[in-house]
């Protein structure tokens, strides 16, 4: 108790509070701009910590991490372009809400559930850090591969009217992520002998092209045809979600927080997987799944709760075992080591005050983000008052800069443009975009974990069906596919019977 009070006093000092608030603001800005992710913000913020004490330094990095994860929802809702890969699922219902004049409700709900998910995962981390870390580390390559297969099975629920088109879209996403230099064997794949294509398709660049370019083309096409923007886009009100709306989604927030915490605790997974699993969970257990994709508030609540719960989940293996779950937490780990804090089993004995300071800093970061976003909503929603053609020009510039800064490569700007043109053609062909995103997000993990498992087992497939955890996820994936297939079959059968009855 004395160590906690000491840590609380240190974390509440002006230097520590200022560092957390500054980090939260930087992360929020970088997360809100497509291409400038919180990983980039963390890399830029790390040198700022060199002259700080350990608690303010880690507070700055954690604030940047949390602010960036939360900020991704701003552009996802207002522009339909996710600021971070973790906010990709938020676009599906967040942007339709913005187009119907409910942008402030979506933004307010996003930041409230983000805070809830983050605090929930922090409580789980504090109470059960050792237990959850042991469970997470029991996930080997075979188990993670099975988990990703389970995640890919959600394509069936996001395929729209045709499961076949959904599967085609998912395969397109998986194929795109195989382009470039093979990470394991160093063999060029689908590069057509071009040196520049060896760097492959970056996930963030592909997502910018997938969301931004079709929007830009559509806006200029409508302007050329003289089509006026919908009047409802100018009817913007800055209002926050009601307590009744928040309470009505409370149990969904609990369930999605649990999903995000567990996924975050498994190294190699992360926010995108958690957000899509949570979105599919919300849609599958909704009383009216047909509302999803058209502006359902649950479609914002589920992914935003889950991807922010990941922040606490990733800290579990980081603190207890010194294993970062993603590039962002790897930078946080570097910052801790720079200040002499070595994560691992002895961390809680040697640096108890610093650990408690980290806990307090996380709470302060979420409170700061909650305040910033709730105050900023009145400013954010005015983005929708900007004429679409002017907004499209700004988005072109921002996306071009964002795509270039990912790897400082002109090739990524070309990739963004090509992916965007293909995405526009796919949309015109009425092929759903969401399965493509799933393929892009899950493809590298799927391939990497499968090949790692095969290397460990010497090519023996038994590694996949001798693990109870892997079998559980394979069974769940098969169940979801069977459920969705049978549902589509019976729906078509009912439609044929209705058509036959009307013709008679």
Order of alpha helices (4+ residues) and beta strands (2+ residues): alpha-alpha-alpha-alpha-alpha-alpha-alpha-alpha-beta-beta-alpha-alpha-alpha-alpha-alpha-alpha-alpha-alpha-alpha-alpha-alpha-alpha-alpha-alpha
